Amino acid sequence: MAAETQTIPTLSSYVRGKDIDSGKWVYVLSARSVLDDSFASLTLKRRLEAGTVSPAEVPAGVIAGRVALADKATVEDALQAAADAVRTWRATPLSVRFDGWMELLRATIEERRDELVELLTLEGHPLELARWEISGMRELARPESAAFLRTQLHQEFQVDGRRNIVRRQADGVVCITPPANAPLVSALLGTMCIPGGNAAVIRAPRTAPYGISYALRHIIAPILDELGAPPGVLNVVCGNPAPMIDAWLESPLVDDVMFFGDVPAGLKLERRCVEAGKKPILELAGNDAVLVWKDADLDGAADALAESFYGSGQLCMVPNQAIAHPEIADALIAKVAERAERLRPGYPDQPGVHLSPVLRHDKFHDFLTDAVERGAEVVTGGHGLALDGTVDDSAGFFLQPTVLRVDGLRRAREVRAVREETFFPLLPVVVPEVMGDEALLDACMEFVNSNAYGLRNSLWARDEKVVDRYVADVATGGLVKVNDSHIAFTAPLPSHGGTGLTGGAFGEANYPVLRTTHLQGVSVVGRPSRPSDASAESHESHESNGSHEEESGVAIA
């Protein structure tokens, strides 16, 4: 059946609350079509975008949708629209722009969860992974998260007749460029700058623009409409990253740039942002370590380590390496290998599928060869896979989940797969040298804290002294987990952000509503007061009984 009777789902740029077409389109093909014949799909996409073939000539079900490619004027107008809107929005009471937002966001995610999952699978995310991704947004919108963030945004104290306020004020215009591998959920996270009083300009990547554009236009924008937000608080434009980021950095209207991507590009952007007077907020790579102690629940630890292979390892927050106590290393590695061998490829909308296609098999094999040459043992995996799960090193889209054993902690980072982030299904399990437990724990903590990356860290142990030591000493990372799923989200803890190469020089746990705002103090006196009176009053107060802050308590506005 030809596509002449079908309607191609179409999305425009979204600026000032209006849909804007450019006459140029980015086409998105269904993940099933791409997996069935990638070469033909790529050729078709290029021809559609060049205008040499009409959508009417394409069979139904092949085209998932199309998104307008924003021109230069639209990109510039999006920045002006955000700057115009933020003047009103930042002054909107928190009861509307934060409390109202969180309540509506929570209800909307629950109501449209299946729709969001379908959008993710449409773009190639395995069904099980898509459900996990949306669970992160559910946790972010929970009452516990809202309550914590509210306390960070505004607190009041009655001190010596003054109404003293510590609050966070909006930075202003926040530009967000999400990653190609997870644009939809990253953009949803980025919209959490909006309840802080900011206006957002979000780039939809050309490689996967449909899901993000749809979610922002038809799920997030209606929330802002219901809150009465001014047009321009949310703007969505599709385009290539380099020219759009250049426009952002050159514009005096932009205050913050939130970037999701790899380390070299992110650190270069960080330097450019600082030079241009913009705040950089980076979400870069992860190289997460999981320490498994001798008394750990090995089945639970193995389940957590198997999360390394979800999405074929193309997620920044999955485990990238394990450190296994020598007494349980053999048993743990066997359990992890067993779980790895059970994972299968498939179409993304099929239940039970956890693996995604991997484009750059050459990098996987480079890392694997390096590890073997440096003495690592391949426990399982190491080959390509076809869609049906058969081994195919020549044309398979997928890679076998691969487990490595690396003996020796002292020289483990000579292995690239331990030292660097791996964005494919390759998990090295480091088995330290045999030594006393106290010395071993010291060495493990030094190893964890010397990781150049800092997204998440995990421990599996029953000994409370070991747990306490780990929690007290671990200094890197935006999130620390103990005896829990490494990738699970839980309110009100942060889902993203970290230290080192993960977040750059200013990296920390990333609550966008906090990272895109700045602290400000306010003091309001109900009756006129001369500075000399205030100084004397303050001196007398401190001499007599100190600050009245504890007595006055906190009243949340």
Backbone hydrogen bonds, N-H to C=O, Kabsch-Sander energy under -0.5 kcal/mol:
donor,donor_aa,acceptor,acceptor_aa,energy
3,A,56,A,-0.8
4,E,56,A,-0.7
5,T,2,A,-0.7
6,Q,3,A,-1.3
8,I,6,Q,-0.5
11,L,66,R,-2.1
13,S,20,I,-2.2
14,Y,236,V,-2.8
15,V,13,S,-0.5
15,V,18,K,-2.4
18,K,15,V,-1.8
20,I,13,S,-2.7
26,V,67,V,-2.8
27,Y,25,W,-0.5
28,V,65,G,-2.9
30,S,62,V,-2.7
31,A,122,L,-0.9
34,V,30,S,-1.9
35,L,31,A,-2.4
36,D,32,R,-2.2
37,D,33,S,-1.9
41,S,37,D,-1.9
42,L,38,S,-2.6
43,T,39,F,-2.3
44,L,40,A,-2.4
45,K,41,S,-2.6
46,R,42,L,-2.1
47,R,43,T,-2.1
48,L,44,L,-2.7
49,E,45,K,-2.3
50,A,46,R,-1.6
51,G,47,R,-0.9
51,G,48,L,-0.5
52,T,47,R,-1.8
53,V,47,R,-1.0
57,E,54,S,-2.0
58,V,55,P,-1.6
60,A,1,M,-1.2
62,V,59,P,-1.5
64,A,28,V,-2.4
64,A,62,V,-0.6
65,G,28,V,-1.6
66,R,9,P,-2.3
67,V,26,V,-2.3
68,A,11,L,-2.4
69,L,24,K,-2.6
70,A,68,A,-0.6
70,A,238,C,-2.1
75,V,71,D,-2.2
76,E,72,K,-2.3
77,D,73,A,-2.3
78,A,74,T,-2.1
79,L,75,V,-1.3
80,Q,76,E,-1.8
81,A,77,D,-3.0
82,A,78,A,-2.1
83,A,79,L,-2.3
84,D,80,Q,-2.5
85,A,81,A,-2.2
86,V,82,A,-2.3
87,R,83,A,-0.7
88,T,84,D,-0.5
88,T,85,A,-1.0
89,W,85,A,-2.5
90,R,86,V,-2.3
91,A,88,T,-0.7
92,T,89,W,-1.4
96,V,93,P,-1.7
97,R,93,P,-2.3
98,F,94,L,-2.0
99,D,94,L,-2.5
100,G,95,S,-0.7
101,W,96,V,-0.9
102,M,98,F,-2.9
103,E,99,D,-2.1
104,L,100,G,-2.4
105,L,101,W,-3.1
106,R,102,M,-2.3
107,A,103,E,-2.0
108,T,104,L,-2.6
109,I,105,L,-2.5
110,E,106,R,-1.8
111,E,107,A,-2.3
112,R,108,T,-2.5
113,R,110,E,-0.7
116,L,112,R,-2.1
117,V,113,R,-2.3
118,E,114,D,-2.3
119,L,115,E,-1.9
120,L,116,L,-1.8
121,T,117,V,-2.3
122,L,118,E,-2.1
123,E,119,L,-1.0
123,E,120,L,-0.5
124,G,121,T,-1.7
125,H,120,L,-2.3
127,L,348,P,-2.1
128,E,353,V,-0.9
130,A,126,P,-2.8
131,R,127,L,-2.2
132,W,128,E,-1.6
133,E,129,L,-2.5
134,I,130,A,-2.1
135,S,131,R,-1.5
136,G,132,W,-1.1
136,G,133,E,-0.7
137,M,133,E,-0.9
138,R,134,I,-1.9
139,E,135,S,-2.1
140,L,136,G,-1.9
141,A,137,M,-1.5
142,R,139,E,-0.9
146,A,142,R,-2.3
147,A,143,P,-2.9
148,F,144,E,-2.0
149,L,145,S,-2.6
150,R,146,A,-2.3
151,T,147,A,-1.5
152,Q,148,F,-1.1
153,L,149,L,-1.2
154,H,150,R,-1.3
155,Q,166,V,-2.1
156,E,555,A,-0.6
157,F,164,N,-2.9
159,V,157,F,-0.7
159,V,162,R,-2.1
162,R,159,V,-1.8
163,R,524,V,-3.2
164,N,157,F,-3.0
164,N,162,R,-0.9
165,I,522,V,-3.5
166,V,155,Q,-2.5
167,R,165,I,-0.5
167,R,520,Q,-2.8
168,R,153,L,-2.2
169,Q,167,R,-0.5
169,Q,518,H,-2.9
171,D,516,T,-2.2
174,V,172,G,-0.6
174,V,199,A,-2.8
175,C,173,V,-0.5
175,C,256,D,-2.5
176,I,201,V,-2.7
177,T,258,M,-2.6
186,S,182,A,-1.4
187,A,183,P,-2.2
188,L,184,L,-2.2
189,L,185,V,-2.3
190,G,186,S,-2.3
191,T,187,A,-1.9
192,M,189,L,-1.8
193,C,190,G,-1.9
194,I,191,T,-2.0
196,G,193,C,-0.9
197,G,194,I,-2.4
198,N,193,C,-1.3
199,A,172,G,-2.1
200,A,233,V,-3.3
201,V,174,V,-2.3
202,I,235,N,-3.0
203,R,176,I,-2.8
204,A,202,I,-0.5
204,A,237,V,-2.5
206,R,239,G,-0.5
208,A,205,P,-0.9
213,S,209,P,-1.9
214,Y,210,Y,-2.9
215,A,211,G,-2.6
216,L,212,I,-2.3
217,R,213,S,-2.4
218,H,214,Y,-3.0
219,I,215,A,-1.5
220,I,215,A,-1.9
221,A,216,L,-2.4
223,I,220,I,-0.8
224,L,220,I,-1.6
225,D,221,A,-2.3
226,E,222,P,-2.3
227,L,223,I,-1.6
228,G,224,L,-0.7
228,G,225,D,-0.9
229,A,224,L,-2.5
233,V,230,P,-1.5
235,N,200,A,-1.5
236,V,14,Y,-2.5
237,V,202,I,-2.3
239,G,204,A,-1.3
244,M,240,N,-1.2
245,I,241,P,-3.0
246,D,242,A,-2.2
247,A,243,P,-1.9
248,W,244,M,-2.0
249,L,245,I,-2.6
250,E,246,D,-1.9
251,S,247,A,-1.0
251,S,248,W,-0.5
254,V,251,S,-0.9
255,D,173,V,-2.3
256,D,173,V,-2.1
257,V,279,K,-2.6
258,M,175,C,-3.2
259,F,257,V,-0.6
259,F,281,I,-2.5
260,F,177,T,-2.0
261,G,283,E,-2.0
266,G,262,D,-2.1
267,L,263,V,-2.9
268,K,264,P,-1.8
269,L,265,A,-2.2
270,E,266,G,-2.3
271,R,267,L,-1.8
272,R,268,K,-2.0
273,C,269,L,-2.9
274,V,270,E,-2.2
275,E,271,R,-2.2
276,A,272,R,-1.8
277,G,273,C,-0.6
277,G,274,V,-1.0
278,K,273,C,-3.2
279,K,255,D,-2.7
281,I,257,V,-2.6
282,L,503,G,-0.5
283,E,259,F,-2.9
284,L,502,T,-2.7
288,D,318,V,-0.5
289,A,456,R,-0.7
290,V,321,Q,-1.9
291,L,458,S,-2.7
292,V,290,V,-0.5
292,V,323,I,-3.0
293,W,291,L,-0.6
293,W,460,W,-2.8
296,A,293,W,-1.6
298,L,296,A,-1.1
301,A,297,D,-2.6
302,A,298,L,-2.6
303,D,299,D,-2.2
304,A,300,G,-2.1
305,L,301,A,-2.4
306,A,302,A,-2.1
307,E,303,D,-0.7
307,E,304,A,-0.8
308,S,305,L,-1.9
309,F,306,A,-1.9
310,Y,307,E,-1.4
311,G,354,H,-3.2
312,S,309,F,-2.1
313,G,310,Y,-1.2
314,Q,311,G,-1.5
315,L,313,G,-0.7
318,V,315,L,-1.0
320,N,288,D,-2.2
321,Q,288,D,-1.5
322,A,428,P,-2.2
323,I,290,V,-2.7
324,A,322,A,-0.5
324,A,430,V,-2.7
325,H,292,V,-2.5
328,I,325,H,-1.8
329,A,325,H,-1.0
332,L,328,I,-2.7
333,I,329,A,-2.8
334,A,330,D,-2.0
335,K,331,A,-1.9
336,V,332,L,-2.5
337,A,333,I,-2.6
338,E,334,A,-2.2
339,R,335,K,-1.9
340,A,336,V,-2.5
341,E,337,A,-2.2
342,R,338,E,-0.7
342,R,339,R,-0.6
343,L,339,R,-0.7
343,L,340,A,-0.9
350,Q,347,Y,-1.9
353,V,350,Q,-1.4
354,H,344,R,-0.9
355,L,344,R,-0.9
358,V,397,F,-2.8
361,H,359,L,-1.1
364,F,360,R,-1.1
365,H,361,H,-2.3
366,D,362,D,-2.0
367,F,363,K,-2.4
368,L,364,F,-2.5
369,T,365,H,-2.6
370,D,366,D,-2.2
371,A,367,F,-2.2
372,V,368,L,-2.3
373,E,369,T,-2.5
374,R,370,D,-1.2
375,G,372,V,-1.8
376,A,371,A,-2.7
377,E,405,R,-2.4
379,V,377,E,-0.8
379,V,403,V,-2.6
380,T,403,V,-1.2
382,G,400,Q,-0.6
385,L,398,F,-2.7
386,A,390,T,-2.9
389,G,386,A,-2.0
392,D,384,G,-2.3
396,G,392,D,-0.9
398,F,385,L,-2.1
400,Q,383,H,-3.3
402,T,425,P,-2.2
403,V,380,T,-1.8
404,L,427,L,-2.7
405,R,377,E,-2.5
406,V,404,L,-0.5
406,V,429,V,-2.7
407,D,405,R,-0.5
408,G,431,V,-3.4
412,A,409,L,-1.0
414,E,411,R,-1.8
415,V,412,A,-1.9
416,R,414,E,-0.5
418,V,415,V,-1.5
419,R,415,V,-2.3
420,E,416,R,-3.1
423,F,421,E,-0.5
426,L,424,F,-2.2
427,L,402,T,-3.0
429,V,404,L,-2.8
430,V,322,A,-3.5
430,V,428,P,-0.6
431,V,406,V,-2.8
440,L,436,G,-2.7
441,L,437,D,-2.7
442,D,438,E,-2.1
443,A,439,A,-2.3
444,C,440,L,-2.7
445,M,441,L,-2.5
446,E,442,D,-2.2
447,F,443,A,-2.1
448,V,444,C,-2.6
449,N,445,M,-2.7
450,S,446,E,-1.2
451,N,448,V,-1.3
457,N,479,L,-1.9
458,S,289,A,-2.1
459,L,481,K,-1.8
460,W,291,L,-2.6
467,V,463,D,-2.4
468,D,464,E,-3.0
469,R,465,K,-2.3
470,Y,466,V,-2.6
471,V,467,V,-2.7
472,A,468,D,-2.2
473,D,469,R,-2.1
474,V,470,Y,-2.6
478,G,455,L,-2.4
478,G,497,G,-0.5
479,L,455,L,-1.2
481,K,457,N,-2.8
483,N,459,L,-3.1
493,L,490,T,-1.6
496,H,510,N,-0.5
498,G,508,E,-0.8
499,T,454,G,-2.0
501,L,452,A,-2.8
502,T,499,T,-1.7
503,G,500,G,-0.7
504,G,500,G,-2.1
506,F,503,G,-0.5
507,G,504,G,-1.7
510,N,496,H,-2.5
511,Y,509,A,-0.8
514,L,511,Y,-2.0
515,R,511,Y,-2.7
516,T,512,P,-1.8
517,T,514,L,-1.5
518,H,169,Q,-2.4
520,Q,167,R,-2.7
522,V,165,I,-2.7
524,V,163,R,-2.1
526,G,161,G,-0.7
534,A,530,R,-2.2
535,S,531,P,-2.4
536,A,532,S,-2.2
537,E,533,D,-2.7
538,S,534,A,-2.4
539,H,535,S,-2.2
540,E,536,A,-2.6
541,S,537,E,-2.4
542,H,538,S,-2.3
543,E,539,H,-1.9
544,S,540,E,-2.1
545,N,541,S,-2.3
546,G,541,S,-1.2
552,S,548,H,-2.5
553,G,549,E,-1.6
555,A,156,E,-1.2
556,I,554,V,-0.5
